[in-house]
Amino acid sequence: MLEALETISKVLDTYPDTLGLEVTDLNAITLRYEDPKTEKQKTKRFETADGKLAGLQLLEWLENTLPRR
């Protein structure tokens, strides 16, 4: 799990609107970010479900939602 978090952390560094990541339990993570449209801080929770890991869901969401550097 530590290796996965290190990988996610490196990816987060390429998204300037991300503010932090909290591991809430083994199957869930919460991302803090600034919405680029409203410039307000928000959170988004990702939970492992239907065989899809929370970290993978987070990475896909980032790719489809927030701008990269």
Chimera marker file (.cmm) of the C-alpha trace (Angstrom):
<marker_set name="trace">
<marker id="1" x="0.000" y="0.000" z="0.000" r="1" g="1" b="0" radius="0.5"/>
<marker id="2" x="2.874" y="2.364" z="0.763" r="1" g="1" b="0" radius="0.5"/>
<marker id="3" x="4.211" y="1.949" z="-2.763" r="1" g="1" b="0" radius="0.5"/>
<marker id="4" x="0.787" y="2.805" z="-4.209" r="1" g="1" b="0" radius="0.5"/>
<marker id="5" x="0.589" y="5.956" z="-2.070" r="1" g="1" b="0" radius="0.5"/>
<marker id="6" x="4.056" y="7.032" z="-3.206" r="1" g="1" b="0" radius="0.5"/>
<marker id="7" x="2.987" y="6.617" z="-6.837" r="1" g="1" b="0" radius="0.5"/>
<marker id="8" x="-0.222" y="8.576" z="-6.258" r="1" g="1" b="0" radius="0.5"/>
<marker id="9" x="1.747" y="11.300" z="-4.468" r="1" g="1" b="0" radius="0.5"/>
<marker id="10" x="4.064" y="11.705" z="-7.469" r="1" g="1" b="0" radius="0.5"/>
<marker id="11" x="1.068" y="12.016" z="-9.783" r="1" g="1" b="0" radius="0.5"/>
<marker id="12" x="-0.572" y="14.586" z="-7.487" r="1" g="1" b="0" radius="0.5"/>
<marker id="13" x="2.542" y="16.741" z="-7.856" r="1" g="1" b="0" radius="0.5"/>
<marker id="14" x="1.633" y="17.205" z="-11.534" r="1" g="1" b="0" radius="0.5"/>
<marker id="15" x="-1.797" y="18.615" z="-10.658" r="1" g="1" b="0" radius="0.5"/>
<marker id="16" x="-1.383" y="22.127" z="-9.190" r="1" g="1" b="0" radius="0.5"/>
<marker id="17" x="-4.963" y="22.271" z="-7.870" r="1" g="1" b="0" radius="0.5"/>
<marker id="18" x="-4.510" y="19.325" z="-5.488" r="1" g="1" b="0" radius="0.5"/>
<marker id="19" x="-4.094" y="20.284" z="-1.840" r="1" g="1" b="0" radius="0.5"/>
<marker id="20" x="-3.729" y="16.984" z="-0.028" r="1" g="1" b="0" radius="0.5"/>
<marker id="21" x="-4.656" y="13.352" z="0.293" r="1" g="1" b="0" radius="0.5"/>
<marker id="22" x="-6.027" y="11.546" z="3.323" r="1" g="1" b="0" radius="0.5"/>
<marker id="23" x="-6.129" y="7.782" z="3.689" r="1" g="1" b="0" radius="0.5"/>
<marker id="24" x="-9.320" y="7.250" z="5.644" r="1" g="1" b="0" radius="0.5"/>
<marker id="25" x="-9.018" y="3.460" z="5.785" r="1" g="1" b="0" radius="0.5"/>
<marker id="26" x="-7.564" y="0.622" z="3.709" r="1" g="1" b="0" radius="0.5"/>
<marker id="27" x="-10.294" y="0.947" z="1.100" r="1" g="1" b="0" radius="0.5"/>
<marker id="28" x="-10.834" y="4.695" z="0.896" r="1" g="1" b="0" radius="0.5"/>
<marker id="29" x="-8.928" y="7.905" z="0.240" r="1" g="1" b="0" radius="0.5"/>
<marker id="30" x="-10.079" y="11.510" z="0.264" r="1" g="1" b="0" radius="0.5"/>
<marker id="31" x="-8.593" y="14.147" z="-2.017" r="1" g="1" b="0" radius="0.5"/>
<marker id="32" x="-8.577" y="17.838" z="-1.117" r="1" g="1" b="0" radius="0.5"/>
<marker id="33" x="-8.383" y="20.113" z="-4.140" r="1" g="1" b="0" radius="0.5"/>
<marker id="34" x="-9.273" y="23.548" z="-5.428" r="1" g="1" b="0" radius="0.5"/>
<marker id="35" x="-11.946" y="23.566" z="-8.106" r="1" g="1" b="0" radius="0.5"/>
<marker id="36" x="-10.335" y="25.461" z="-11.011" r="1" g="1" b="0" radius="0.5"/>
<marker id="37" x="-13.710" y="26.852" z="-12.126" r="1" g="1" b="0" radius="0.5"/>
<marker id="38" x="-14.991" y="28.161" z="-8.780" r="1" g="1" b="0" radius="0.5"/>
<marker id="39" x="-11.609" y="28.486" z="-7.010" r="1" g="1" b="0" radius="0.5"/>
<marker id="40" x="-13.213" y="26.938" z="-3.908" r="1" g="1" b="0" radius="0.5"/>
<marker id="41" x="-11.674" y="24.141" z="-1.877" r="1" g="1" b="0" radius="0.5"/>
<marker id="42" x="-13.481" y="20.826" z="-2.195" r="1" g="1" b="0" radius="0.5"/>
<marker id="43" x="-13.040" y="17.195" z="-1.214" r="1" g="1" b="0" radius="0.5"/>
<marker id="44" x="-13.724" y="14.015" z="-3.138" r="1" g="1" b="0" radius="0.5"/>
<marker id="45" x="-13.781" y="10.566" z="-1.543" r="1" g="1" b="0" radius="0.5"/>
<marker id="46" x="-12.830" y="7.438" z="-3.455" r="1" g="1" b="0" radius="0.5"/>
<marker id="47" x="-13.710" y="3.971" z="-2.167" r="1" g="1" b="0" radius="0.5"/>
<marker id="48" x="-12.702" y="0.580" z="-3.474" r="1" g="1" b="0" radius="0.5"/>
<marker id="49" x="-15.820" y="-0.876" z="-5.092" r="1" g="1" b="0" radius="0.5"/>
<marker id="50" x="-16.714" y="-3.414" z="-7.752" r="1" g="1" b="0" radius="0.5"/>
<marker id="51" x="-13.118" y="-4.612" z="-7.858" r="1" g="1" b="0" radius="0.5"/>
<marker id="52" x="-11.785" y="-1.142" z="-8.719" r="1" g="1" b="0" radius="0.5"/>
<marker id="53" x="-9.234" y="0.198" z="-6.247" r="1" g="1" b="0" radius="0.5"/>
<marker id="54" x="-9.770" y="3.637" z="-4.730" r="1" g="1" b="0" radius="0.5"/>
<marker id="55" x="-6.350" y="4.800" z="-5.955" r="1" g="1" b="0" radius="0.5"/>
<marker id="56" x="-7.133" y="3.840" z="-9.531" r="1" g="1" b="0" radius="0.5"/>
<marker id="57" x="-10.456" y="5.673" z="-9.357" r="1" g="1" b="0" radius="0.5"/>
<marker id="58" x="-8.628" y="8.741" z="-8.044" r="1" g="1" b="0" radius="0.5"/>
<marker id="59" x="-6.076" y="8.683" z="-10.875" r="1" g="1" b="0" radius="0.5"/>
<marker id="60" x="-8.796" y="8.321" z="-13.509" r="1" g="1" b="0" radius="0.5"/>
<marker id="61" x="-10.819" y="11.153" z="-11.958" r="1" g="1" b="0" radius="0.5"/>
<marker id="62" x="-7.761" y="13.438" z="-11.908" r="1" g="1" b="0" radius="0.5"/>
<marker id="63" x="-7.025" y="12.707" z="-15.549" r="1" g="1" b="0" radius="0.5"/>
<marker id="64" x="-10.595" y="13.528" z="-16.568" r="1" g="1" b="0" radius="0.5"/>
<marker id="65" x="-11.249" y="16.489" z="-14.265" r="1" g="1" b="0" radius="0.5"/>
<marker id="66" x="-8.296" y="18.640" z="-13.239" r="1" g="1" b="0" radius="0.5"/>
<marker id="67" x="-5.742" y="20.380" z="-15.465" r="1" g="1" b="0" radius="0.5"/>
<marker id="68" x="-2.130" y="19.198" z="-15.340" r="1" g="1" b="0" radius="0.5"/>
<marker id="69" x="0.988" y="21.335" z="-15.299" r="1" g="1" b="0" radius="0.5"/>
<link id1="1" id2="2" r="1" g="1" b="0" radius="0.2"/>
<link id1="2" id2="3" r="1" g="1" b="0" radius="0.2"/>
<link id1="3" id2="4" r="1" g="1" b="0" radius="0.2"/>
<link id1="4" id2="5" r="1" g="1" b="0" radius="0.2"/>
<link id1="5" id2="6" r="1" g="1" b="0" radius="0.2"/>
<link id1="6" id2="7" r="1" g="1" b="0" radius="0.2"/>
<link id1="7" id2="8" r="1" g="1" b="0" radius="0.2"/>
<link id1="8" id2="9" r="1" g="1" b="0" radius="0.2"/>
<link id1="9" id2="10" r="1" g="1" b="0" radius="0.2"/>
<link id1="10" id2="11" r="1" g="1" b="0" radius="0.2"/>
<link id1="11" id2="12" r="1" g="1" b="0" radius="0.2"/>
<link id1="12" id2="13" r="1" g="1" b="0" radius="0.2"/>
<link id1="13" id2="14" r="1" g="1" b="0" radius="0.2"/>
<link id1="14" id2="15" r="1" g="1" b="0" radius="0.2"/>
<link id1="15" id2="16" r="1" g="1" b="0" radius="0.2"/>
<link id1="16" id2="17" r="1" g="1" b="0" radius="0.2"/>
<link id1="17" id2="18" r="1" g="1" b="0" radius="0.2"/>
<link id1="18" id2="19" r="1" g="1" b="0" radius="0.2"/>
<link id1="19" id2="20" r="1" g="1" b="0" radius="0.2"/>
<link id1="20" id2="21" r="1" g="1" b="0" radius="0.2"/>
<link id1="21" id2="22" r="1" g="1" b="0" radius="0.2"/>
<link id1="22" id2="23" r="1" g="1" b="0" radius="0.2"/>
<link id1="23" id2="24" r="1" g="1" b="0" radius="0.2"/>
<link id1="24" id2="25" r="1" g="1" b="0" radius="0.2"/>
<link id1="25" id2="26" r="1" g="1" b="0" radius="0.2"/>
<link id1="26" id2="27" r="1" g="1" b="0" radius="0.2"/>
<link id1="27" id2="28" r="1" g="1" b="0" radius="0.2"/>
<link id1="28" id2="29" r="1" g="1" b="0" radius="0.2"/>
<link id1="29" id2="30" r="1" g="1" b="0" radius="0.2"/>
<link id1="30" id2="31" r="1" g="1" b="0" radius="0.2"/>
<link id1="31" id2="32" r="1" g="1" b="0" radius="0.2"/>
<link id1="32" id2="33" r="1" g="1" b="0" radius="0.2"/>
<link id1="33" id2="34" r="1" g="1" b="0" radius="0.2"/>
<link id1="34" id2="35" r="1" g="1" b="0" radius="0.2"/>
<link id1="35" id2="36" r="1" g="1" b="0" radius="0.2"/>
<link id1="36" id2="37" r="1" g="1" b="0" radius="0.2"/>
<link id1="37" id2="38" r="1" g="1" b="0" radius="0.2"/>
<link id1="38" id2="39" r="1" g="1" b="0" radius="0.2"/>
<link id1="39" id2="40" r="1" g="1" b="0" radius="0.2"/>
<link id1="40" id2="41" r="1" g="1" b="0" radius="0.2"/>
<link id1="41" id2="42" r="1" g="1" b="0" radius="0.2"/>
<link id1="42" id2="43" r="1" g="1" b="0" radius="0.2"/>
<link id1="43" id2="44" r="1" g="1" b="0" radius="0.2"/>
<link id1="44" id2="45" r="1" g="1" b="0" radius="0.2"/>
<link id1="45" id2="46" r="1" g="1" b="0" radius="0.2"/>
<link id1="46" id2="47" r="1" g="1" b="0" radius="0.2"/>
<link id1="47" id2="48" r="1" g="1" b="0" radius="0.2"/>
<link id1="48" id2="49" r="1" g="1" b="0" radius="0.2"/>
<link id1="49" id2="50" r="1" g="1" b="0" radius="0.2"/>
<link id1="50" id2="51" r="1" g="1" b="0" radius="0.2"/>
<link id1="51" id2="52" r="1" g="1" b="0" radius="0.2"/>
<link id1="52" id2="53" r="1" g="1" b="0" radius="0.2"/>
<link id1="53" id2="54" r="1" g="1" b="0" radius="0.2"/>
<link id1="54" id2="55" r="1" g="1" b="0" radius="0.2"/>
<link id1="55" id2="56" r="1" g="1" b="0" radius="0.2"/>
<link id1="56" id2="57" r="1" g="1" b="0" radius="0.2"/>
<link id1="57" id2="58" r="1" g="1" b="0" radius="0.2"/>
<link id1="58" id2="59" r="1" g="1" b="0" radius="0.2"/>
<link id1="59" id2="60" r="1" g="1" b="0" radius="0.2"/>
<link id1="60" id2="61" r="1" g="1" b="0" radius="0.2"/>
<link id1="61" id2="62" r="1" g="1" b="0" radius="0.2"/>
<link id1="62" id2="63" r="1" g="1" b="0" radius="0.2"/>
<link id1="63" id2="64" r="1" g="1" b="0" radius="0.2"/>
<link id1="64" id2="65" r="1" g="1" b="0" radius="0.2"/>
<link id1="65" id2="66" r="1" g="1" b="0" radius="0.2"/>
<link id1="66" id2="67" r="1" g="1" b="0" radius="0.2"/>
<link id1="67" id2="68" r="1" g="1" b="0" radius="0.2"/>
<link id1="68" id2="69" r="1" g="1" b="0" radius="0.2"/>
</marker_set>
